[in-house]
Amino acid sequence: MYKDEIIAEVWRNRDSYAEKHHHSLAEIVADLQAYQKRRGCKLVDRRDRTKASSRPRSLAAES
């Protein structure tokens, strides 16, 4: 079977990051949120739909 070196490296990095946070999703999320705050990232809050575009949805999107 073909082994992609890039994918293997991504998996190693993912496993290392998860191990660093004890494979706890709560710890991983908290770390990512803290990282975003440190970096000053501007996030989109999708919970507030009142500012959504007033364009009508296409029929294809509704089906």
QUIPE-V771099 format. One record per residue. RES is the residue in three letters. SS is DSSP state (hx for helix, st for strand, lp for the rest). Layout:
res/ss
RES/SS
RES/SS
//
This chain:
res/ss
MET/lp
TYR/lp
LYS/lp
ASP/lp
GLU/hx
ILE/hx
ILE/hx
ALA/hx
GLU/hx
VAL/hx
TRP/hx
ARG/hx
ASN/hx
ARG/hx
ASP/hx
SER/hx
TYR/hx
ALA/hx
GLU/hx
LYS/hx
HIS/lp
HIS/lp
HIS/lp
SER/lp
LEU/hx
ALA/hx
GLU/hx
ILE/hx
VAL/hx
ALA/hx
ASP/hx
LEU/hx
GLN/hx
ALA/hx
TYR/hx
GLN/hx
LYS/hx
ARG/hx
ARG/hx
GLY/lp
CYS/lp
LYS/lp
LEU/lp
VAL/lp
ASP/lp
ARG/lp
ARG/lp
ASP/lp
ARG/hx
THR/hx
LYS/hx
ALA/lp
SER/lp
SER/lp
ARG/lp
PRO/lp
ARG/lp
SER/lp
LEU/hx
ALA/hx
ALA/hx
GLU/hx
SER/lp
//
